[in-house]
Structure formats: C-alpha cells, structure tokens
Amino acid sequence: MTLLAPLSAENAAANALIPYLLRRGSEAHPDMQSISAALDQLYGGSIEPMVRKKGEVQCLGFVGSFLDDAYTLDGGGILDEAAELMGELLLRPCTDGGAFSTEYTRQEKANLIDRIRGEINDKRSYASNRVVEEMCAGEPYGVNRLGRESDVESLTPQGLWERYQELLGRARIELYYCGSAEPDRVCFIFQKALAGLPREGGYQEPSCSIVSAAQTPRRVEETMDVAQGKLTMGFRTGGITAASPEYPALMLCNALFGGTTTSKLFLNVREKLSLCYYASSMVHKYKGVMVVSSGVEFANVKKAEDEILAQLEACRNGDFEPWEVEGARRYTVSSLRTVLDSQGRQEDYWLGQAIYGLAEGPEELAQRLEQVTTQQAVAAAKALSLDTVYFLKGTEG
C-alpha cells in the first residue's frame, strides 16, 4: 500500500515521517503493543513502514506480510483482516487534539534523524548518494528520500497532520498483492478497507526529468575521518531509461563495464591492477544515470580514475572477448528471472513499473536482453558522459 508524491526538498522529511507515525497507533489500536497483539492474531503477520525513491517520486506507505488464506487452519479470513488493519492504520491514526500525537511525533522525529545520520556510517552507500546529490543538484532526484535533518527538526504535529491530509486527498495510491486470492476478491477487500479515503482528485501524475548528456564534468571533494577513500563517478546515459527501447543494451553495457564479477572494472581495475578495494557500476534506470563506485587508497585516486575511464573507453571500442559478453548476458538475464523468486523484489519491481506506466515484466525484459548485440551495448557505452566526480578522502589523505 503505497502513496506516491513528487519528490521535493520542501516535503521529503514530512512525507518520510508520516508512515512511521501512522504505524505507532490507530483509533482502535492506539499503541504498538495493541498493534502487535492484532498482528499476532493474524498468524504473526507484519506491517512495516516503507519510504523509497523511484525516479523523482517519493513512495511512502506500508508493506505487509501475512500467511496466505490457503494455509490457515480454517481456510480463510487473513486477507480480509489484514487489509482492514492496514486501512485502519492509514485512515484512522491515533490523534492528540486533532493532530498527530505529540509524544509519538517527538519520538519518531528523533528516530528519523537517527536514520538520516546513520546513512553516513556506510561510506560506500554514502558516497553513492552524495554523487547523485551533486550531479542532480537543483533536480528533484538530488533530494534524499528521508529529507534533511534540519527540516525534520522543524516539523510539528499539526504541520504533519496537514501534510497527511494533503496526501490522503491528492496522492496517487498503488496497491500490490501477491497470493492465491482471486483478483476480484482482492479488489473488493481493498475497496472496503479504503472506503473512507478522502479523494480530492487532480493528483499529480509522476514524472522524471531526464538530462541526456553532461557538460563539463564537475569535481567534488569531501574530507572525513576515513581510512579508505571513496571515488564515485556519476554518468548521464544519453537519455536512456527503463522506458527506452535501448534499455536492455544499457543493461548489458553496465554488466560488461562494472556490473558483475567478470566486468572490466572488477577484472582489471580491482584484480589485475589492484587500484581499488572494490569497483562496480549500477544504473538508476528511471533517471538515466549510471554511478561507478570504488574504494581506493588516497594515493591511488588519480590512477584509479584514469583506469576507470580507460575501461569505459574499451567498452566504447567494443574490446570484448566472446566469453565476456555471454557471461555478462547470462548474469543479467539470471538476475531478472530471479526477481520472480521473491515477493519483495517483485513488489519493488512492479511499483517502479506502475509509477512510470511500464507494463514489461522481468521475463519479457530478459527475453529482450537475450537479443541485444555487442554493437548495441557498444552504442550504449558511447552514449555515457561523465557528469560528476566525487571523492571522499581522509583527514590526512
């Protein structure tokens, strides 16, 4: 159960806080203890808050996991009660004087600030986020999914309540179900659970601005008390996104360049030349961005950067052995097909597809990838342009 809101610096922190406030209590279950008791009655099910970023859309809501009705002792009932509880948490929260609970707000603000601060502890992830923030500064995609700490501190129960009402009235809602129930029954159950949802209409359809090519590459350095440098490079993909016909070619290009353990970056920059502790690439498929992450010795940063670009040039020149191409293809196709093995990965995949109006499933995408030629992967590599180089160095580096 996901509400979609345009990603913006103004509302990101409030949006990120609201699911955690809603999960604290409802009118019928005013605290976490009573919610836990209700979940225990549903064979130990779970309902967890979730905040994600898909392109330039902030996705907030709940992910529920429950025993399928086919496996209950009496052969049914779980789906109805689970949907009812999720609807209750969304629509009838515990209030204090016509707004969110003051105490719950204070506690969840502190928790959100801890999560924002905690992102810095994983330096690899932090550096990847920072290069995106820098290269997409001024674009919604540069906004952190959790918002800014300074914005969290200024939030009030009343202000959050007003933002919550705006979301209920205007946010597009995506519902995802994976189980044995018939679609008609699922629709009926969720329509009943969300019957009290106020809808003003006129909600904003999700979109994502695409910058096709970078101009002059920008360089950003940051200093922290770290023993290992983090060199992160952000590329524009020439406008290729998940909605583009060339997307499978970009997937294969990414796998060849840095997306697998048989890639150019891994075998050459990391293994052969020992310039990096790790080196890999990944595509932000709804934004048209590729990020290369590497961990380096401070003294090797220039050599590592030059070699990463040299390996990209090798991709542009089609300098591949047949085993490299087929290894990259097999790995990527297998990764797509294993999406079907996990309900969580399926939900995450289809949420992104639904947001941007894409109907292609993992199997169909895998079949298209099977047909990508080396020349098409080379063309995708040629479309890449370096936008931003971010280096996290140590105090003595």
C-alpha positions as CSV (number, residue, x, y, z in Angstrom):
1,M,0.0,0.0,0.0
2,T,2.0,3.0,-1.3
3,L,1.2,6.7,-1.6
4,L,3.1,8.5,-4.4
5,A,4.2,12.1,-4.0
6,P,6.5,14.2,-6.2
7,L,10.0,14.3,-4.6
8,S,10.7,17.7,-3.2
9,A,13.1,19.2,-0.6
10,E,10.1,21.0,0.9
11,N,8.0,17.9,1.7
12,A,10.5,15.0,1.8
13,A,11.1,14.9,5.5
14,A,7.4,15.2,6.4
15,N,6.5,12.5,3.9
16,A,9.2,10.2,5.3
17,L,8.0,10.7,8.8
18,I,4.3,10.1,8.3
19,P,4.3,6.3,7.7
20,Y,6.2,5.8,10.9
21,L,3.7,7.9,12.8
22,L,0.8,6.0,11.3
23,R,2.4,2.7,12.4
24,R,2.6,3.9,16.0
25,G,-1.1,3.6,16.6
26,S,-4.7,3.9,15.4
27,E,-8.1,4.7,17.0
28,A,-8.8,1.0,17.7
29,H,-5.1,0.1,18.4
30,P,-3.6,3.2,20.0
31,D,-0.1,1.9,20.7
32,M,2.4,-0.6,19.2
33,Q,1.6,-3.2,21.9
34,S,-2.0,-3.4,20.8
35,I,-1.0,-3.4,17.1
36,S,1.5,-6.3,17.8
37,A,-1.3,-8.2,19.5
38,A,-3.6,-7.7,16.5
39,L,-0.8,-9.0,14.2
40,D,-0.3,-12.0,16.5
41,Q,-3.9,-12.9,15.9
42,L,-3.1,-12.9,12.1
43,Y,-0.6,-15.8,12.5
44,G,2.2,-13.4,13.4
45,G,1.9,-11.2,10.3
46,S,3.8,-7.9,9.9
47,I,3.1,-4.4,8.7
48,E,6.2,-2.2,8.3
49,P,6.5,1.4,7.2
50,M,8.4,2.0,3.9
51,V,9.9,5.0,2.3
52,R,11.5,4.7,-1.1
53,K,12.6,6.8,-4.1
54,K,11.6,5.8,-7.6
55,G,12.9,8.3,-10.1
56,E,11.6,11.6,-8.9
57,V,8.8,10.1,-6.9
58,Q,8.8,9.6,-3.2
59,C,7.0,6.4,-2.3
60,L,5.6,6.0,1.3
61,G,3.3,3.6,2.9
62,F,3.2,0.1,4.3
63,V,4.5,-3.3,3.3
64,G,2.5,-6.2,4.8
65,S,3.4,-9.8,5.0
66,F,0.8,-12.4,6.1
67,L,0.0,-16.1,5.8
68,D,-1.9,-16.9,2.7
69,D,-5.5,-17.8,3.2
70,A,-4.9,-21.2,1.6
71,Y,-2.7,-22.2,4.5
72,T,-4.8,-21.1,7.5
73,L,-6.4,-23.6,9.8
74,D,-9.9,-22.5,8.8
75,G,-9.1,-21.9,5.1
76,G,-9.6,-18.1,5.0
77,G,-10.0,-14.7,6.7
78,I,-6.4,-13.5,6.9
79,L,-6.5,-11.3,3.8
80,D,-9.8,-9.5,4.9
81,E,-8.5,-8.8,8.4
82,A,-5.0,-7.8,7.2
83,A,-6.4,-5.3,4.7
84,E,-8.8,-3.9,7.3
85,L,-5.9,-3.4,9.7
86,M,-3.7,-1.7,7.1
87,G,-6.6,0.6,6.1
88,E,-7.2,1.4,9.8
89,L,-3.5,2.4,10.2
90,L,-3.7,4.6,7.1
91,L,-7.0,6.2,7.6
92,R,-7.7,6.3,11.4
93,P,-4.5,7.2,13.2
94,C,-4.2,7.8,16.9
95,T,-4.6,11.6,17.4
96,D,-4.0,14.2,20.1
97,G,-6.1,17.4,20.0
98,G,-7.0,16.9,16.3
99,A,-3.4,16.2,15.2
100,F,-0.8,13.5,15.5
101,S,0.2,12.5,19.0
102,T,2.8,15.0,20.4
103,E,4.8,12.2,22.1
104,Y,4.8,9.9,19.1
105,T,5.9,12.8,16.9
106,R,8.8,13.6,19.2
107,Q,9.9,10.0,19.3
108,E,9.6,9.4,15.5
109,K,11.4,12.7,14.7
110,A,14.3,11.5,16.8
111,N,14.2,8.1,15.0
112,L,14.2,9.7,11.6
113,I,17.1,12.0,12.5
114,D,19.0,8.9,13.6
115,R,18.2,7.2,10.2
116,I,19.4,10.2,8.3
117,R,22.6,10.4,10.4
118,G,23.0,6.7,10.1
119,E,23.3,6.8,6.3
120,I,26.8,8.3,6.7
121,N,28.0,5.1,8.5
122,D,28.0,3.1,5.3
123,K,30.6,5.2,3.5
124,R,30.2,3.3,0.2
125,S,26.4,4.0,0.1
126,Y,27.0,7.5,1.4
127,A,29.4,8.3,-1.4
128,S,27.0,7.0,-4.0
129,N,24.2,9.1,-2.6
130,R,26.5,12.2,-2.5
131,V,27.5,11.9,-6.1
132,V,23.8,11.8,-7.1
133,E,23.0,14.8,-4.8
134,E,25.8,16.7,-6.5
135,M,25.1,15.8,-10.1
136,C,21.4,16.2,-9.7
137,A,21.5,19.4,-7.6
138,G,18.5,21.5,-8.5
139,E,16.7,18.4,-9.8
140,P,14.2,16.5,-7.6
141,Y,16.3,13.4,-7.9
142,G,19.0,15.1,-5.9
143,V,16.7,15.1,-2.8
144,N,17.3,12.4,-0.2
145,R,14.4,10.1,0.2
146,L,14.4,10.8,4.0
147,G,14.7,14.6,3.6
148,R,17.1,16.9,5.5
149,E,17.8,16.8,9.3
150,S,17.1,20.5,9.6
151,D,13.6,20.0,8.1
152,V,12.8,17.1,10.5
153,E,13.7,19.3,13.5
154,S,11.1,21.9,12.4
155,L,8.2,19.5,11.9
156,T,5.2,19.8,14.3
157,P,2.3,17.5,15.0
158,Q,-0.2,20.0,13.4
159,G,2.0,20.6,10.3
160,L,2.4,16.9,9.8
161,W,-1.3,16.3,10.2
162,E,-2.0,18.9,7.5
163,R,0.6,17.3,5.2
164,Y,-1.0,13.9,5.9
165,Q,-4.5,15.2,4.9
166,E,-3.0,16.5,1.6
167,L,-1.5,13.1,0.9
168,L,-4.8,11.3,1.6
169,G,-6.7,13.7,-0.7
170,R,-4.2,14.0,-3.6
171,A,-1.6,11.3,-3.6
172,R,-1.9,8.5,-6.1
173,I,-2.1,5.1,-4.4
174,E,-0.6,1.9,-5.6
175,L,-1.8,-1.4,-4.1
176,Y,0.2,-4.6,-4.7
177,Y,-0.9,-8.1,-3.8
178,C,0.8,-11.4,-4.2
179,G,-1.0,-14.5,-3.1
180,S,-3.6,-17.1,-4.1
181,A,-6.8,-15.0,-3.8
182,E,-8.7,-14.2,-7.0
183,P,-8.2,-10.6,-8.3
184,D,-11.9,-9.7,-8.0
185,R,-11.9,-10.7,-4.3
186,V,-8.7,-8.7,-3.7
187,C,-10.2,-5.6,-5.3
188,F,-13.4,-5.9,-3.2
189,I,-11.4,-6.3,0.0
190,F,-9.2,-3.3,-0.5
191,Q,-12.0,-1.1,-1.7
192,K,-13.8,-2.0,1.5
193,A,-10.7,-1.3,3.6
194,L,-10.1,2.1,2.0
195,A,-13.8,3.1,1.8
196,G,-13.2,6.2,4.0
197,L,-10.3,7.5,1.9
198,P,-11.0,11.2,1.0
199,R,-10.2,11.9,-2.6
200,E,-10.0,15.5,-3.9
201,G,-8.9,14.4,-7.4
202,G,-6.4,16.2,-9.5
203,Y,-3.4,14.4,-8.2
204,Q,-0.1,15.0,-10.0
205,E,1.0,12.2,-12.3
206,P,4.5,11.0,-11.6
207,S,7.2,12.2,-14.0
208,C,11.0,12.3,-14.1
209,S,13.1,15.0,-15.8
210,I,15.9,13.5,-17.9
211,V,19.2,15.2,-18.7
212,S,20.6,13.4,-21.7
213,A,24.2,14.5,-21.6
214,A,26.7,16.1,-19.2
215,Q,28.5,19.3,-19.8
216,T,32.0,19.9,-18.3
217,P,32.5,17.3,-15.5
218,R,32.3,18.7,-12.0
219,R,34.6,17.6,-9.2
220,V,33.7,17.5,-5.5
221,E,35.9,16.5,-2.6
222,E,34.8,15.9,1.0
223,T,37.0,15.2,4.0
224,M,36.1,12.7,6.8
225,D,38.0,10.6,9.2
226,V,38.2,7.5,7.0
227,A,41.0,5.0,6.3
228,Q,39.9,4.3,2.7
229,G,39.0,6.8,0.0
230,K,35.7,6.6,-1.9
231,L,35.9,7.5,-5.5
232,T,32.4,7.8,-7.1
233,M,31.7,8.9,-10.6
234,G,28.3,9.8,-12.0
235,F,27.5,9.5,-15.7
236,R,24.5,10.5,-17.8
237,T,23.2,7.7,-20.0
238,G,22.4,9.8,-23.1
239,G,18.7,9.8,-22.1
240,I,18.4,6.0,-21.9
241,T,16.0,5.0,-19.2
242,A,13.8,1.9,-18.4
243,A,11.3,3.3,-20.8
244,S,13.7,3.5,-23.7
245,P,14.0,0.8,-26.4
246,E,17.7,0.8,-25.8
247,Y,17.4,0.0,-22.1
248,P,18.4,-3.7,-22.5
249,A,21.5,-2.6,-24.3
250,L,22.3,-0.3,-21.4
251,M,21.8,-3.2,-19.0
252,L,24.3,-5.3,-20.9
253,C,26.7,-2.4,-21.2
254,N,26.6,-1.9,-17.4
255,A,27.2,-5.6,-16.8
256,L,30.2,-5.6,-19.1
257,F,31.6,-2.3,-17.7
258,G,31.2,-2.8,-13.9
259,G,28.0,-4.7,-13.0
260,T,29.4,-8.2,-12.5
261,T,32.5,-10.1,-11.2
262,T,33.6,-10.6,-14.8
263,S,33.3,-7.0,-15.7
264,K,36.1,-4.7,-16.9
265,L,36.2,-2.8,-13.7
266,F,36.4,-5.8,-11.5
267,L,38.9,-7.9,-13.5
268,N,41.2,-5.0,-14.5
269,V,40.9,-2.1,-12.0
270,R,40.5,-4.3,-9.0
271,E,42.0,-7.7,-9.7
272,K,44.8,-7.1,-12.3
273,L,46.0,-3.6,-11.3
274,S,44.9,-3.6,-7.6
275,L,43.9,0.0,-7.8
276,C,40.7,-0.4,-5.9
277,Y,39.4,-2.5,-3.0
278,Y,36.1,-2.7,-5.0
279,A,34.9,-1.2,-8.2
280,S,31.4,-1.6,-9.7
281,S,28.8,0.3,-11.6
282,M,25.0,0.4,-11.4
283,V,22.2,2.1,-13.4
284,H,19.5,4.3,-11.9
285,K,17.1,3.2,-14.5
286,Y,14.3,5.7,-14.1
287,K,16.6,8.7,-14.1
288,G,19.1,7.9,-16.8
289,V,22.1,7.9,-14.5
290,M,25.0,5.4,-14.1
291,V,27.1,5.5,-10.9
292,V,30.6,3.9,-10.6
293,S,31.6,3.2,-7.0
294,S,35.2,2.4,-5.9
295,G,37.2,2.2,-2.7
296,V,40.8,3.4,-3.2
297,E,44.0,4.3,-1.3
298,F,44.3,8.0,-1.1
299,A,47.5,8.0,-3.2
300,N,45.9,6.0,-6.0
301,V,42.8,8.1,-6.7
302,K,44.1,9.7,-9.9
303,K,45.4,6.3,-11.2
304,A,42.0,4.7,-10.4
305,E,40.0,7.4,-12.0
306,D,42.1,7.3,-15.2
307,E,41.8,3.5,-15.4
308,I,38.1,3.5,-14.8
309,L,37.7,5.9,-17.8
310,A,40.1,3.7,-19.8
311,Q,37.9,0.7,-19.2
312,L,34.9,2.7,-20.3
313,E,36.8,3.6,-23.5
314,A,37.5,-0.1,-24.0
315,C,33.7,-0.7,-23.8
316,R,33.1,2.1,-26.3
317,N,35.6,0.4,-28.7
318,G,34.0,-3.0,-28.3
319,D,37.1,-4.5,-26.8
320,F,35.3,-7.6,-25.5
321,E,36.1,-11.3,-25.7
322,P,33.0,-13.5,-26.5
323,W,33.1,-15.0,-23.0
324,E,32.8,-11.5,-21.5
325,V,29.7,-10.7,-23.5
326,E,28.0,-14.0,-22.8
327,G,29.0,-14.0,-19.1
328,A,27.5,-10.5,-18.7
329,R,24.4,-11.5,-20.6
330,R,23.8,-14.7,-18.6
331,Y,24.3,-12.9,-15.3
332,T,21.9,-10.1,-16.1
333,V,19.3,-12.4,-17.5
334,S,19.5,-14.6,-14.5
335,S,19.2,-11.6,-12.1
336,L,16.0,-10.6,-13.9
337,R,14.5,-14.0,-13.7
338,T,15.3,-14.4,-10.0
339,V,13.0,-11.4,-9.4
340,L,10.2,-13.9,-9.7
341,D,11.6,-15.9,-6.8
342,S,11.0,-13.1,-4.2
343,Q,7.7,-11.4,-3.4
344,G,9.6,-8.4,-2.1
345,R,11.6,-8.0,-5.2
346,Q,8.5,-8.4,-7.4
347,E,6.7,-5.7,-5.4
348,D,9.6,-3.4,-5.7
349,Y,10.0,-4.0,-9.5
350,W,6.3,-3.6,-10.2
351,L,6.0,-0.5,-8.1
352,G,8.5,1.3,-10.3
353,Q,7.0,0.0,-13.5
354,A,3.5,1.1,-12.4
355,I,4.7,4.6,-11.4
356,Y,6.0,5.2,-14.9
357,G,3.3,3.4,-16.9
358,L,5.5,0.5,-17.9
359,A,3.9,-3.0,-18.4
360,E,7.0,-5.0,-19.2
361,G,7.7,-7.8,-16.7
362,P,11.1,-9.3,-15.7
363,E,10.7,-12.3,-18.1
364,E,9.9,-10.1,-21.1
365,L,12.8,-7.8,-20.3
366,A,15.1,-10.8,-20.0
367,Q,13.9,-12.0,-23.5
368,R,14.8,-8.6,-25.0
369,L,18.2,-8.7,-23.3
370,E,18.8,-12.1,-24.9
371,Q,18.6,-10.4,-28.3
372,V,21.0,-7.5,-27.6
373,T,24.0,-7.4,-29.8
374,T,27.5,-6.4,-28.8
375,Q,27.2,-3.4,-31.2
376,Q,24.1,-2.2,-29.3
377,A,25.9,-2.5,-26.0
378,V,28.8,-0.5,-27.5
379,A,26.4,2.2,-28.7
380,A,25.0,2.4,-25.1
381,A,28.6,2.8,-23.8
382,K,29.2,5.6,-26.3
383,A,26.1,7.4,-25.0
384,L,27.6,7.7,-21.5
385,S,29.0,11.1,-20.5
386,L,30.9,11.9,-17.2
387,D,28.9,14.4,-15.2
388,T,30.4,14.5,-11.6
389,V,33.4,13.0,-9.8
390,Y,33.1,12.8,-6.1
391,F,36.0,11.8,-3.8
392,L,35.6,11.2,-0.1
393,K,39.1,11.5,1.4
394,G,40.7,11.1,4.8
395,T,41.9,13.9,7.0
396,E,45.4,13.1,6.1
397,G,44.7,11.9,2.5
